[in-house]
Amino acid sequence: MYKLISIVMLMLMTSLSYANDIYVTQSGATLDLDITQDGENNTVGNSTTASASTGATTTLNIDQIGNSNVITYQINGATYTGVINLVGNSNNVDLNCDSTGGNSSCGSANAVINFTGNSNDIDLDIGQTSSATSADVDIVGASGSDSNVVAATVDGNSAILTITVNGDTNNYLIDIDGNGDANGHTLIHSHTGSTADVDIVQSGINDNMINLTTSGDNHDIDISQTD
């Protein structure tokens, strides 16, 4: 009996080392999906096969705890609301809203991405094919989050993008585009750390506004606002 128990325990311990891979292909009016993954090398979609949701309303919450995890997700629909929480290093997020332009163009988007860790790569595109009517995006890096890359492209008539990262040697690539006026084009940026390389492009007509707070050394920030 002792040998049998030992073998079973060994099998259980071995199974814990395997990554958990999730692929989602959903079509329908409403989706409310919560995913939690704990460990390393877990995926929700990957670089060759993205998970996808097509429908009027998508609510997507993903928690990943560990290193080298991947989220690749495409959303097509009128309304997207989602929260992604990352704890760990070398994680990769590629989130697209309105990736084909044929499904209500992601008219309203509310996205929150929180991360704690180093060397993460976060890529967020909203309103890729046609402008979102309203977009509110918050990207927050906790204290001690270093060497991360955040690339956010938001195409929306009213786009509010808030980036707050407390760490060193982080890089931000920001592009906000679309028609302004009536409270469009808003960027709120906060940075704490030794190095930040930030490129910001906002386009109008009118309503361009940037509220930028930085702290640290060796900033390289390019801002272009057009009207």
N, C-alpha and C positions, 0 to 999 in steps of 0.2 A: 504493500500500500504506500509506503514511504517513497519508493521509486516512482510510482505512478503519480503521486502528488508533485514530486519534483519535476517530472516531465511536463505536466500540465502548467505548472508555474513558469517553466522555461518558455513554453509556447506562448503564454500570455505576455511575458516580458518581450519576446521577440516581435509579437504582433504590434506592440506599441511603437516600435521603431519605424513602421511603415507610414508613409505620408497618406493623407486623406485627400482625394481628388473628387471635386464636385463639378458637374456640368449641368447647367440649367438651360432648357429651351422651353419657353412658356409663351402662350398666345391666348389672350382672353381679356375681358373688360377690366378686371381688377386683380392685382397681385399684392399680397402682404407676406414677405418672406424674411425670416430671421435665420442667420447662419452663424454658428460658433465653431471655430477650429482652434485646437490647442496642440502645439507641437511645431515641428520644422518641415519645410518643403510641402506644405499643404497648398492646394490650389482651388480657386473658384473660377473655372475656365483657365486657359493658358495662352501662350503667345501664338499658338496655331489654331486653337479652337476656343473662341470666346463664348461665355454664357450669354444668353440673350432673353429679354422680356419684351413682348409686343402687346400693347393694350392701352386703354385710356388712362389708367392710374396704376402706378408702380410705387410700392413702399418697400424699400430694401435696406435691411440692417445687417451688417457683417462685422463680426468680431474675430480677429486673428491674434493669437498669442504665440510667439515663437519667432524663429529666424527663417529667412529665405522663403517666405510665403508669397503667393501670387494671387491677385484678383484681376481678372480681365472680364469686363462686363459691358454689354451694349444694351441700351434702353431706348425703346421707341414708343412714344405715347404722349398724351397731352399733359400729364402731371407726373412729376417724379419727386419723391421725398425719400431721403436716405441718410443713414449714418454709418460710417466706417471707422472702426476703432482698431488701431494697430499697436501692438506692444512687442518690440523685438527689432532686430537688425536685418538689413539687406532684403527688405520686403519690397514688392513691386505691385503698384496699383495702376491699372489702365481702365478708366471709366469714361464711357462715351454715352452722351444723351442726344438722341436724334442722329443716329449713325447712318440712316438711309434717307431720311427726309420724307418718307412716304407714310408716316404714321403720326399725324397731328403735331409733328415738329417740336416735341418737348416744350410746349408753350409755357409751362410753369415748372421751375426746378428749385428745390431747396435741398442743398447738399452740405453735409458736415463730414469732414475727415479729421480725425484726431490720431496723432501718432507719438509714440515714445520710443526712441531708439536712434541708431545711426545708419547711414548709408542706405536710406530708403529712397525709392524712386516713385514719385506720385505724378501721374499724368491724367488731367481732367479736361474733357472737352464737352461743352454744353452748347446746343444750338448749332451743330456743325453745318447743316445744310440750309436751314432758314432760322432767322433770329427767334429766340425765345421772347415771349412777352414779358416775363418776369423771371429773374434768376437771383437767388440769394445763396452765396457759397461761403462757407467758413472752413479754413484749413488751419489747424492748430498743432504746433509741435511743442511738446512738453519740455521743461527745463532739462538741459543736457543732451538734447537731440542734435547731433553733429553730422556734417558731411551729407546732408540730404539734398535731393533735387526735387523741386516742385515746379511743374509746368502746368499752367491753367489757361485755357482758351475759352472765353465766354462770349458768345455772340447773342446779345439780347438788347431789347429796347430799354429795359430797366435792369441793370446788372450791378449788384452789390457784392463785391468780393473782399473778404476780410482774411488776411494772412497774418498769423501771429506765431512766430517760431523763436524759441529761446534756446540757442545753441550756436556753435561755431561752424565756419566754412560751409554754410548752406548756400544753395544757388536757386534763384527764382526766375522763371520765364513767364511773364504775364502778358496776355493779349486780350483786351476787351474791345469788342467791335459791335456795331449795330447802330440804329437810329436813336438819337438822344431826344431831349425835350421831355417835359413833364416828369422830372426826377429820374432821368436815365443816366447811364455812365457814372457809376460811383465806385471808387476803389479806396479801401481803408487798409493800410499796410502797417505792420509793427514788426520790428526786427531787433533782436538782442543777440550779439555775438561778434566775433572778431572779423568775419568776412561775409559780405553779401554781394552777389552779382545779380542785379535786378534789372530786367528790361520790361518796360510797361508801355503799351500802345493803347490809346483810347481814341475812338472815332465818333463823330457826331452826325446829327446836327444839334449843337448846343448841349447844355447840361453836363459837360465834362467836369468832374470834381475828383481830386485826390487828397486824401488825408494821410500823410506819411510820417511815421515816427521810426527812427533807427537809432541804434546804439552800438558802439564798437569801432573798429578800425578797418581800413582798406575797402571801403564801399566802392562799388562801380555801378552806378544807377543811371539808366537812360530812360527818359520819359518823353513821350511824343503824344500830344493831344491835338486832334484835328477838328475842324468845324466846317 
